[in-house]
Amino acid sequence: MQFIINHSSMEPIYEQIMGQIRSGIAKGTMKEGDALPSVRALAKDLKVSALTVKKAYDGLEQEGFIMTVHGKGSFVTCSGQDIYLEERRREVEEELAAAVRKGRSCGMEQEELLELFQMVLEEP
């Protein structure tokens, strides 16, 4: 997996690493049992501190996305994938609910909202 770090982003580097690994698991490009690069190797490749990569790996392990075996490395465990996908669905649901509330506050009726939603779904 190729990691891309945006050093000018306001998002901390360890969170960027975590997000890319979560995304890889969710998309299926990283599968259960896949080995992650060692902390030192990834830190060297990304030109960041090993502590930054360690923080990302520790966070992913706490969330259930990876497992670290001392002396062997870190490996993908898909036990966190379902939790991640459910969390993302909940975020989408909350954003849709907010959009409906905003539309209703502007006087839009259900039919209008459904029509608008259908138009948005059809956009590429």
C-alpha positions as CSV (number, residue, x, y, z in Angstrom):
1,M,0.0,0.0,0.0
2,Q,1.2,3.4,-0.9
3,F,0.9,6.0,1.8
4,I,0.5,9.7,0.9
5,I,1.1,12.3,3.6
6,N,0.1,15.9,3.3
7,H,2.5,17.9,5.4
8,S,0.5,21.1,4.9
9,S,-2.7,19.5,6.1
10,M,-4.2,20.5,9.5
11,E,-4.9,16.8,10.1
12,P,-2.1,15.3,12.2
13,I,0.2,12.9,10.3
14,Y,-0.7,9.9,12.6
15,E,-4.4,10.4,11.8
16,Q,-3.6,10.6,8.1
17,I,-1.8,7.2,8.4
18,M,-4.7,5.8,10.4
19,G,-7.3,7.0,7.9
20,Q,-5.5,5.5,4.9
21,I,-5.2,2.1,6.6
22,R,-8.9,2.2,7.7
23,S,-9.8,3.1,4.1
24,G,-7.7,0.3,2.6
25,I,-9.4,-2.2,4.9
26,A,-12.9,-0.8,4.1
27,K,-12.2,-0.9,0.4
28,G,-10.7,-4.4,0.6
29,T,-7.3,-3.4,-0.7
30,M,-5.9,-4.5,2.7
31,K,-7.1,-7.9,3.8
32,E,-7.1,-9.8,7.1
33,G,-3.6,-11.1,7.7
34,D,-1.8,-8.6,5.5
35,A,1.4,-7.4,7.1
36,L,1.9,-3.6,7.5
37,P,5.3,-2.1,7.1
38,S,7.4,-2.0,10.2
39,V,7.2,1.2,12.2
40,R,10.8,2.1,11.3
41,A,10.4,1.3,7.6
42,L,7.2,3.3,7.3
43,A,8.7,6.2,9.2
44,K,11.7,6.2,6.9
45,D,9.6,6.0,3.8
46,L,7.4,8.9,4.9
47,K,10.2,10.9,6.4
48,V,8.4,11.2,9.7
49,S,9.2,10.2,13.3
50,A,8.9,6.5,14.3
51,L,6.9,7.7,17.2
52,T,4.3,9.2,14.8
53,V,3.9,5.9,13.0
54,K,3.8,4.0,16.4
55,K,1.0,6.3,17.6
56,A,-1.0,5.5,14.4
57,Y,-0.4,1.8,14.8
58,D,-1.3,1.9,18.5
59,G,-4.6,3.8,17.7
60,L,-5.5,1.3,15.0
61,E,-4.8,-1.6,17.4
62,Q,-7.0,-0.1,20.0
63,E,-9.8,0.3,17.4
64,G,-9.4,-3.4,16.4
65,F,-8.1,-2.8,12.9
66,I,-4.6,-4.2,13.4
67,M,-2.8,-6.6,15.7
68,T,0.9,-6.3,16.6
69,V,2.9,-9.3,17.5
70,H,6.1,-8.5,19.3
71,G,9.1,-9.4,17.1
72,K,6.9,-10.3,14.1
73,G,5.2,-7.0,13.1
74,S,1.7,-5.6,12.7
75,F,-1.1,-7.3,10.7
76,V,-4.5,-6.4,9.5
77,T,-7.4,-7.9,11.5
78,C,-10.8,-7.1,10.0
79,S,-12.6,-7.2,13.3
80,G,-12.7,-3.4,13.2
81,Q,-14.0,-3.1,9.6
82,D,-17.6,-3.6,10.5
83,I,-17.4,-1.0,13.3
84,Y,-15.8,1.4,10.9
85,L,-18.4,0.9,8.2
86,E,-21.2,1.2,10.7
87,E,-19.7,4.5,12.0
88,R,-19.5,5.8,8.4
89,R,-23.1,4.9,7.8
90,R,-24.2,6.7,10.9
91,E,-22.3,9.8,9.8
92,V,-24.1,9.7,6.4
93,E,-27.4,9.3,8.2
94,E,-26.7,12.3,10.4
95,E,-25.7,14.4,7.4
96,L,-28.8,13.4,5.5
97,A,-31.0,14.2,8.6
98,A,-29.4,17.6,8.8
99,A,-30.0,18.2,5.1
100,V,-33.7,17.3,5.5
101,R,-34.0,19.6,8.5
102,K,-32.4,22.4,6.5
103,G,-34.7,21.8,3.6
104,R,-37.8,21.8,5.8
105,S,-36.7,25.0,7.5
106,C,-36.7,26.5,4.0
107,G,-40.3,25.3,3.4
108,M,-39.4,22.3,1.2
109,E,-42.0,19.6,1.1
110,Q,-41.2,15.8,1.2
111,E,-41.8,15.5,-2.5
112,E,-39.3,18.3,-3.3
113,L,-36.7,16.8,-1.0
114,L,-37.1,13.3,-2.5
115,E,-36.8,14.8,-6.0
116,L,-33.7,16.7,-5.0
117,F,-32.2,13.6,-3.4
118,Q,-32.9,11.6,-6.6
119,M,-31.1,14.3,-8.7
120,V,-28.1,14.2,-6.4
121,L,-28.0,10.4,-6.6
122,E,-27.9,10.5,-10.3
123,E,-24.9,12.9,-10.5
124,P,-21.6,11.2,-11.3
